[in-house]
Amino acid sequence: MQKAVSSYICAVVMNLSVLLEQYQNSPLLFWLADRLTFADPQKIFLKNLQGSSSEFIVSGIFTHPECQKLNHLVVLNDAEDAAYFHNTIENLTNALDLFYFPSSFKKRKNFKILNSSHVMLRTEMLTKLSAGGDKKIIITYPEALFEKVVLPKTLSGNIISIKKNDTINLESLMELFV
């Protein structure tokens, strides 16, 4: 039974990689990648996509050579759509620079109760984005985009780096926290 399950999982992974490769080699994906590399910002709307085809297209664009240095922002209808989209892209690409950017609050109407895990996800994404470097995919929804965020300069000025075997002055560290 266990051997049959592992064979099935291998077949599914292989089929996903074959399918992703077909998307990556599609002439329409090359056309789309070409449009995304124009000097002027492009607003592209894809319609009539079924199932996970939008995730395959974004994964294909993310791995396309023409789009190597581009950051990608994907805005979905709501938190649930964004979370599912993020999980699918993560499974397809195994990308490390893939970020889910959620709203900071637990409830839509109550802006007093913060969701600490969401605040952490937002901070991680903002930190990585302000650091520059490799391309990134940010997956979010309108409600999360409307929240104010800290300026990159302020964020980088408030990061405390502690490494293994560092000698730490607790008093100065406490001052930084305060």
C-alpha positions as CSV (number, residue, x, y, z in Angstrom):
1,M,0.0,0.0,0.0
2,Q,2.8,2.4,1.0
3,K,4.7,1.7,-2.3
4,A,1.5,2.4,-4.3
5,V,1.0,5.7,-2.5
6,S,4.6,6.8,-3.1
7,S,4.3,5.8,-6.8
8,Y,1.1,7.8,-7.1
9,I,2.8,10.9,-5.5
10,C,5.7,10.6,-7.9
11,A,3.4,10.4,-10.9
12,V,1.4,13.5,-9.7
13,V,4.6,15.5,-9.2
14,M,5.9,14.4,-12.6
15,N,2.7,15.3,-14.2
16,L,2.7,18.7,-12.6
17,S,6.2,19.4,-13.7
18,V,5.3,18.3,-17.3
19,L,2.3,20.5,-17.3
20,L,4.2,23.5,-15.9
21,E,6.8,23.0,-18.6
22,Q,4.1,23.1,-21.3
23,Y,2.9,26.4,-19.9
24,Q,6.5,27.7,-19.8
25,N,7.0,26.8,-23.5
26,S,3.7,28.2,-24.7
27,P,3.9,31.0,-27.3
28,L,1.2,32.9,-25.3
29,L,3.4,32.8,-22.2
30,F,6.3,34.2,-24.3
31,W,4.0,37.0,-25.5
32,L,2.9,37.7,-22.0
33,A,6.5,37.8,-20.7
34,D,7.4,40.1,-23.5
35,R,4.6,42.5,-22.6
36,L,5.7,42.5,-18.9
37,T,9.2,43.5,-19.8
38,F,8.1,46.8,-21.5
39,A,9.6,49.9,-20.0
40,D,6.1,51.3,-19.4
41,P,4.1,49.6,-16.6
42,Q,1.7,47.1,-18.0
43,K,-1.8,46.2,-16.7
44,I,-2.7,42.9,-18.0
45,F,-6.1,41.2,-17.4
46,L,-6.4,37.5,-18.2
47,K,-10.0,36.2,-18.5
48,N,-11.7,32.8,-19.1
49,L,-9.0,30.9,-17.1
50,Q,-10.3,27.7,-15.6
51,G,-9.1,25.7,-12.6
52,S,-5.5,26.3,-11.7
53,S,-4.5,27.7,-15.1
54,S,-3.9,31.2,-13.6
55,E,-1.5,29.7,-11.1
56,F,0.4,27.8,-13.9
57,I,0.6,31.1,-15.9
58,V,2.0,33.0,-12.9
59,S,4.4,30.2,-12.2
60,G,5.5,30.1,-15.8
61,I,6.1,33.9,-15.8
62,F,8.0,33.7,-12.5
63,T,10.4,31.2,-14.0
64,H,10.6,32.8,-17.4
65,P,14.1,34.1,-18.4
66,E,12.7,37.4,-19.6
67,C,11.1,38.1,-16.2
68,Q,14.1,37.1,-14.0
69,K,14.5,40.5,-12.3
70,L,10.9,41.5,-12.1
71,N,8.8,41.6,-8.9
72,H,5.2,40.4,-9.5
73,L,2.1,41.6,-7.6
74,V,-0.9,39.4,-7.8
75,V,-4.1,40.8,-6.4
76,L,-7.0,38.5,-5.9
77,N,-10.6,39.1,-4.8
78,D,-10.3,38.1,-1.1
79,A,-8.2,36.5,1.6
80,E,-9.4,33.0,0.8
81,D,-8.6,33.2,-2.9
82,A,-5.2,34.8,-2.2
83,A,-4.3,32.0,0.4
84,Y,-5.3,29.2,-2.1
85,F,-3.4,30.9,-4.9
86,H,-0.3,31.3,-2.7
87,N,-0.4,27.6,-1.7
88,T,-0.7,26.5,-5.3
89,I,2.1,28.7,-6.5
90,E,4.3,27.5,-3.6
91,N,3.7,23.9,-4.5
92,L,4.4,24.5,-8.2
93,T,7.5,26.5,-8.0
94,N,9.1,25.8,-4.5
95,A,9.9,29.5,-4.6
96,L,11.5,31.0,-1.5
97,D,10.6,34.6,-2.6
98,L,6.9,34.0,-2.6
99,F,4.9,36.1,-0.1
100,Y,1.4,36.1,1.1
101,F,0.5,39.7,2.1
102,P,-2.6,39.4,4.4
103,S,-4.5,42.0,6.3
104,S,-3.2,42.7,9.8
105,F,-6.6,42.3,11.5
106,K,-8.6,39.3,12.7
107,K,-12.0,40.7,11.7
108,R,-13.0,43.0,8.9
109,K,-15.0,45.4,11.0
110,N,-12.9,45.4,14.2
111,F,-9.6,47.2,13.6
112,K,-8.5,46.8,17.2
113,I,-7.7,43.1,17.2
114,L,-4.5,42.3,15.4
115,N,-3.6,38.9,14.0
116,S,0.1,38.6,15.1
117,S,0.9,35.9,12.5
118,H,-0.4,38.1,9.7
119,V,1.6,41.1,11.0
120,M,4.7,38.9,10.9
121,L,4.0,37.8,7.3
122,R,3.5,41.4,6.3
123,T,6.8,42.5,8.0
124,E,8.7,39.6,6.4
125,M,7.5,40.6,3.0
126,L,8.2,44.3,3.5
127,T,11.7,43.5,4.8
128,K,12.6,41.3,1.9
129,L,11.1,43.7,-0.7
130,S,13.0,46.7,0.7
131,A,16.3,44.6,0.7
132,G,16.0,44.3,-3.0
133,G,17.8,41.4,-4.6
134,D,16.0,38.6,-6.3
135,K,12.6,38.7,-7.9
136,K,9.6,38.2,-5.7
137,I,5.9,37.3,-6.0
138,I,3.5,39.0,-3.7
139,I,0.0,37.6,-3.4
140,T,-2.6,39.7,-1.7
141,Y,-6.1,41.1,-1.9
142,P,-7.5,44.7,-1.9
143,E,-8.3,44.8,1.8
144,A,-4.7,44.0,2.7
145,L,-3.3,46.6,0.2
146,F,-5.3,49.4,1.7
147,E,-3.5,49.2,5.1
148,K,-0.7,51.6,5.8
149,V,2.8,50.1,5.9
150,V,6.0,51.4,7.4
151,L,8.5,53.2,5.1
152,P,11.5,51.1,4.0
153,K,13.9,53.5,5.6
154,T,12.1,53.3,8.9
155,L,11.9,49.5,8.7
156,S,15.6,49.0,7.9
157,G,16.5,51.5,10.7
158,N,14.6,49.4,13.2
159,I,16.0,45.9,12.4
160,I,18.1,44.3,15.1
161,S,20.5,41.7,13.9
162,I,21.7,39.1,16.4
163,K,24.0,36.3,15.3
164,K,25.3,33.2,17.1
165,N,28.3,34.0,19.4
166,D,27.5,37.7,19.4
167,T,28.1,39.5,22.7
168,I,25.0,41.4,23.6
169,N,24.7,44.4,26.0
170,L,21.3,43.7,27.5
171,E,20.8,47.4,28.6
172,S,21.3,48.8,25.1
173,L,19.2,46.0,23.6
174,M,16.3,46.9,26.0
175,E,16.7,50.5,25.0
176,L,16.3,49.5,21.3
177,F,13.2,47.5,22.2
178,V,11.6,50.4,24.1
